[in-house]
Amino acid sequence: MWLVFILTMDKYESNVIFRKGMSESFSTTIEWAGEAEIGHRLVSLIPDDINFQLTEDAGIANIQIMVSADTLEDLRIIVDQLLADFSNQDE
C-alpha cells in the first residue's frame, strides 16, 4: 500500500491568469494514487463544495482534488484539513 500526495500552487482563477481589477484567487491540486478501496474512503471525506475527479484502473484509484480560496491562508486551512482527514485512511 502506498500514499502519494503531490501539491502544486498556482495563482489562477478558473484557469485564467490574474488580470488587473480581478479579485485574487488561489488554487492548488492534490493528487493521490493507491488502492481503490482506500481511494473510495478518501473521496467520501471530501466536502461537497470541493471539486474532485476519481478514476480507477486495475484496482488502482487516482484522485485529483482541485481546491481554491480567496486568500492563501484560507487555501492552506482547507488543504491542511483535507490532509488531516486523509491521514488516518492510508492504513
LOLUMLUM-817086 format. One record per residue: residue number from 1; chain; x, y, z of N, C-alpha, C, CB in turn. Coordinates in pm, whole numbers, plus 50000, padded with zeros to 5 digits. Atoms other than C-alpha are relative to their C-alpha. Glycine has a CB too. Example, Ala and Ser with C-alpha at 12.3 -4.5 7.8 and 13.67 -1.06 7.14 Angstrom:
(1 'A' (50089 49881 50000) (51230 49550 50780) (50090 50120 50000) (49901 50003 50125))
(2 'A' (49918 49881 49994) (51367 49894 50714) (49923 50109 50073) (50041 50046 49858))
***
This chain:
(1 'A' (50085 49883 50000) (50000 50000 50000) (50090 50124 50000) (49903 50000 50122))
(2 'A' (49921 49878 50003) (50131 50344 49918) (49910 50122 49987) (50101 49996 49885))
(3 'A' (50076 49875 50000) (50013 50702 49952) (50091 50109 49947) (49946 50035 50142))
(4 'A' (49920 49893 50059) (50139 50988 49740) (49914 50124 49989) (50056 49958 49861))
(5 'A' (50067 49872 50018) (50034 51349 49762) (50095 50092 49925) (49957 50063 50136))
(6 'A' (49923 49902 50075) (50158 51598 49506) (49925 50131 50012) (50020 49957 49848))
(7 'A' (50064 49871 49977) (50086 51959 49591) (50068 50104 49913) (50007 50040 50150))
(8 'A' (49946 49893 50084) (50128 52237 49337) (49919 50126 50026) (49996 49961 49848))
(9 'A' (50066 49873 49975) (50045 52603 49378) (50007 50088 49877) (50063 50071 50121))
(10 'A' (50007 49907 50111) (49934 52841 49106) (49906 50113 50038) (49954 49930 49869))
(11 'A' (50092 49887 49978) (49778 53188 49120) (49913 50015 49876) (50079 50133 50031))
(12 'A' (50093 49997 50111) (49492 53130 48879) (49858 50012 50053) (50016 49875 49911))
(13 'A' (50142 50000 49969) (49121 53196 48883) (49932 49933 49883) (49944 50145 50026))
(14 'A' (50065 50078 50105) (48930 52934 48685) (50091 49984 49879) (49869 50067 49959))
(15 'A' (49900 50022 50103) (49247 52862 48486) (50030 50124 49916) (49955 49890 49911))
(16 'A' (49968 49875 50069) (49275 53229 48383) (50099 50076 50088) (49871 50087 49971))
(17 'A' (49901 49925 49924) (49587 53420 48490) (49937 50132 50043) (50130 50024 49917))
(18 'A' (50057 49876 49947) (49506 53724 48705) (50009 50115 49901) (50070 50038 50129))
(19 'A' (50001 49875 50075) (49411 54043 48534) (49976 50112 50099) (49890 49999 49888))
(20 'A' (50020 49885 49912) (49415 54387 48687) (49852 50021 50023) (50065 50127 49941))
(21 'A' (50139 49977 49967) (49090 54450 48868) (49927 49875 50048) (49929 50057 49882))
(22 'A' (50063 50123 49951) (49010 54085 48935) (50040 49979 50145) (50041 49877 49912))
(23 'A' (49963 50034 49864) (48997 53975 49291) (50092 49879 49994) (49875 49973 50089))
(24 'A' (49907 50112 49999) (49277 53738 49380) (49931 49871 50039) (50115 50028 50094))
(25 'A' (50047 50132 49967) (49207 53371 49393) (50121 49908 49997) (49887 49951 49903))
(26 'A' (49889 50093 49992) (49444 53094 49492) (49945 49859 49983) (50078 50015 50134))
(27 'A' (50046 50137 50020) (49417 52733 49382) (50117 49904 50004) (49924 49988 49866))
(28 'A' (49900 50106 49999) (49602 52408 49416) (49931 49869 49966) (50072 49992 50137))
(29 'A' (50052 50133 50031) (49559 52048 49311) (50075 49898 50084) (50012 49968 49849))
(30 'A' (49943 50111 49925) (49617 51749 49536) (49974 49874 49919) (49940 49990 50146))
(31 'A' (50016 50124 50074) (49679 51423 49354) (50038 49883 50090) (50085 50000 49870))
(32 'A' (49977 50120 49920) (49661 51081 49518) (49982 49878 49912) (49904 49993 50121))
(33 'A' (50014 50127 50070) (49712 50729 49382) (50023 49887 50098) (50099 49990 49880))
(34 'A' (49985 50115 49911) (49667 50398 49562) (49887 49902 49981) (50006 50046 50143))
(35 'A' (50103 50104 50008) (49438 50107 49633) (49861 50062 49988) (50007 49909 50124))
(36 'A' (50133 49948 50028) (49083 50161 49507) (49915 50009 50127) (49929 49913 49897))
(37 'A' (50079 50000 49877) (48929 50072 49844) (50032 50124 50085) (50028 49872 50081))
(38 'A' (49960 49881 49924) (49128 50346 50018) (49955 50126 49926) (50154 50003 50023))
(39 'A' (50043 49885 50079) (49052 50587 49733) (49854 50035 50022) (50024 49975 49854))
(40 'A' (50142 49975 49976) (48679 50545 49787) (49976 50056 50140) (49919 49870 49981))
(41 'A' (50012 49943 49864) (48721 50614 50159) (50043 50147 50000) (50085 49919 50101))
(42 'A' (49954 49862 50007) (48918 50930 50080) (49896 50090 49933) (50132 50009 49925))
(43 'A' (50101 49922 50071) (48656 51052 49832) (49881 50031 50091) (49953 49925 49875))
(44 'A' (50115 49976 49911) (48386 51013 50098) (50029 50109 50102) (49964 49870 50072))
(45 'A' (49962 49897 49903) (48580 51261 50316) (50010 50140 49938) (50132 49964 50063))
(46 'A' (49988 49871 50068) (48595 51538 50054) (49869 50077 50013) (50038 49982 49850))
(47 'A' (50122 49920 49987) (48347 51819 50134) (49932 50023 49865) (50033 50135 50066))
(48 'A' (50080 49984 50121) (48068 51876 49881) (50040 50121 49915) (49856 50012 50037))
(49 'A' (49967 49878 50074) (48198 52222 49783) (50141 49997 49938) (49988 50119 50091))
(50 'A' (49866 50014 50060) (48538 52089 49667) (49990 49906 49880) (50104 49947 50105))
(51 'A' (50004 50079 50123) (48578 51959 49311) (50109 49893 50002) (50016 50090 49877))
(52 'A' (49902 50107 50009) (48750 51627 49255) (49964 49910 49883) (50007 49920 50131))
(53 'A' (50021 50099 50105) (48792 51358 48995) (50062 49868 50047) (50062 50046 49863))
(54 'A' (49954 50133 49962) (48824 50985 49070) (50001 49912 49877) (49910 49940 50110))
(55 'A' (49991 50099 50108) (48949 50736 48811) (50060 49873 50058) (50086 50054 49879))
(56 'A' (49949 50130 49955) (49022 50366 48855) (50047 49920 49880) (49891 49923 50077))
(57 'A' (49949 50090 50103) (49228 50120 48656) (50073 49886 50071) (50094 50074 49899))
(58 'A' (49937 50121 49946) (49318 49763 48758) (50016 50006 50152) (50136 49980 49935))
(59 'A' (49997 49996 49854) (49234 49819 49123) (50075 50116 50061) (50058 49877 50049))
(60 'A' (49929 49880 49953) (49432 50144 49147) (49912 50121 49974) (50139 50014 49930))
(61 'A' (50079 49877 50011) (49245 50467 49214) (50095 50120 49988) (49906 50017 50122))
(62 'A' (49931 49872 50011) (49368 50811 49111) (49899 50108 50032) (50064 50021 49858))
(63 'A' (50089 49890 49959) (49215 51115 49278) (50072 50131 49973) (49959 49989 50151))
(64 'A' (49950 49866 50022) (49266 51472 49168) (49901 50094 50068) (50017 50032 49846))
(65 'A' (50085 49911 49922) (49129 51731 49412) (50041 50144 49971) (50010 49969 50153))
(66 'A' (49973 49861 50033) (49102 52093 49300) (49943 50090 50111) (49937 50037 49861))
(67 'A' (50039 49915 49887) (49096 52340 49589) (50029 50145 49963) (50076 49960 50130))
(68 'A' (49976 49858 50023) (49055 52716 49559) (49943 50080 50117) (49936 50047 49866))
(69 'A' (50042 49912 49891) (49013 53003 49804) (50036 50144 49964) (50065 49958 50136))
(70 'A' (49976 49858 50027) (49012 53382 49811) (50133 50048 50057) (49888 50083 50058))
(71 'A' (49872 49961 49941) (49323 53402 50030) (50090 49878 50012) (49978 50066 50140))
(72 'A' (49904 50108 49984) (49637 53197 50062) (49981 49931 50134) (50143 50053 49986))
(73 'A' (50025 50057 49867) (49562 53147 50432) (49880 49906 49998) (49977 50111 50103))
(74 'A' (50118 50087 50009) (49215 53007 50355) (50033 49872 49922) (49883 50074 49932))
(75 'A' (49960 50117 50077) (49368 52775 50095) (50079 49903 50087) (50083 50041 49876))
(76 'A' (49919 50082 49911) (49621 52649 50349) (49913 49927 50101) (50103 50085 50071))
(77 'A' (50090 50061 49901) (49346 52584 50604) (49922 49884 49937) (49903 50106 50057))
(78 'A' (50078 50105 50068) (49138 52384 50354) (50089 49879 49971) (49939 50054 49869))
(79 'A' (49909 50110 50033) (49437 52178 50235) (50045 49927 50126) (50122 50053 49923))
(80 'A' (49960 50063 49874) (49557 52116 50592) (49890 49910 50055) (50036 50108 50104))
(81 'A' (50111 50080 49948) (49210 51992 50691) (49981 49873 49916) (49871 50082 50001))
(82 'A' (50011 50118 50086) (49190 51760 50390) (50109 49898 50032) (50008 50040 49851))
(83 'A' (49890 50091 49971) (49532 51612 50462) (49986 49937 50138) (50133 50074 49990))
(84 'A' (50022 50056 49867) (49448 51569 50830) (49890 49894 49995) (49962 50111 50101))
(85 'A' (50109 50097 50013) (49122 51393 50739) (50048 49873 49929) (49882 50062 49922))
(86 'A' (49950 50114 50077) (49307 51168 50492) (50103 49918 50075) (50058 50049 49871))
(87 'A' (49885 50065 49938) (49593 51081 50724) (49967 49867 50068) (50062 50092 50100))
(88 'A' (50038 50125 49933) (49402 50805 50907) (49950 49894 49904) (49894 50028 50102))
(89 'A' (50062 50093 50095) (49278 50638 50589) (50099 49916 49921) (49916 50076 49905))
(90 'A' (49903 50072 50081) (49604 50506 50446) (50052 49872 50068) (50116 50090 49969))
(91 'A' (49958 50120 49926) (49626 50209 50685) (49935 49876 49945) (49968 50014 50149))
***
